[in-house]
């Protein structure tokens, strides 16, 4: 009995296909080089994954909804399943949204998953960006990736706005009217922009169709490109990691992409999907049937935008109604000034990595993340911005605060106007002081060890608490951070007595550097000599 040789054996079809693809695309060598790439394991990295998975859920549910939605403002008389609105004139957009909610199998659940996923996507993006900001993960070489993430957040805001405007219900119509007022406040070009956007006088007959194209094609297309670029740069630059034993600027300690990280990521995706589905199934959001179709002569009671647009509305609500006449034109400063502040604040957040790099003069690559307490000025700025955002969120819902807590809406408005300037400053100062206190505690822990809670009586009668010395891993973690020296202008007169001209930019940079890293902005790390002296028996219990 003969057996076929190895040369004549039948190669499986899958292996032949893999060989064919590898010979033309180089997949095997690419996979071999990258599939074992190491990723650090820390819970805060999951924030970015929640954003990514929510975005995928938005795309999947959005594709389903487009099959049944009619982006038209043509008027029809409703004769669908929802009895209270039968016989009411409404747009095709509103009617088709009702049909999705009551007549399409699973339509209402998909609608709610889509809306909740959008809210969670932006919330996760916000928290993820704050994690990157507070840990300094935006530093070289990740400044461009910070810009990509920032653009994703801003585009997500406007994608969400165009999305919840599509049903043409009374709530979304009020938001669109709000936007029209902001556009009209722009000098010279405001009226032209409004006419172009709405296809005539508000509400026009085209804005739903135009918002629909922007919502499902333009903005998601740009966002998909940014997500791909963001992930490529994350893969190329590798994740930042927190200081610890064996972790340096030139290595990554963690788990390989395959099979461990991919298995965990896959499970986490279904966990996120399941939680969003549960929330969507039990918590109603945007019940358009209870709000009714949009009519320009009506405004829905308690109309509020989604949370991520709340601070822009707060800016306009608390701004005094200033108007001036200039060259025969009325300028509505009460709307236009907030419209200018809004992008300026976003731009300041976008360029912050470049500002900090200029202040520090640090051109090195950073792959070790900071503990927020070790960068008190940066942490103070971040906390101040968040507090400023929440103050404006209160302003954006001043009517609801007034009705729910039986307060004067004028008192709330004036409170927000004052808090707009006072609260961020107070939060900045308090946050810096907290960070400094935590730094002192870390220094004390390094020198004296961790409190054990055990009380010991010395031979001469003194009672002391026994401190447990830290292990080497904890010592490294608490002392691994860098401490920058503030930049100095230096000598302005050389050895020949010639005065050097000092530019305004150099003076400003030195002043800012002193504000970041000067006295009172960081606690000196314990030195090795101090540690040896303490642990050798002098004052150590």
Helices and strands as residue ranges (DSSP letters): G 6-8, H 13-25, H 27-34, E 38-39, G 43-45, H 46-66, E 75-77, G 83-85, E 89-91, H 92-102, H 107-134, H 143-165, H 170-184, H 190-198, H 207-213, I 214-218, H 219-237, E 241-242, E 255-256, I 257-261, H 262-282, H 288-291, G 307-309, H 310-318, E 323-326, E 329-332, H 333-360, E 368-369, G 372-374, H 376-396, H 398-405, H 409-448, E 450-457, E 463-468, H 472-479, H 504-517, H 528-535
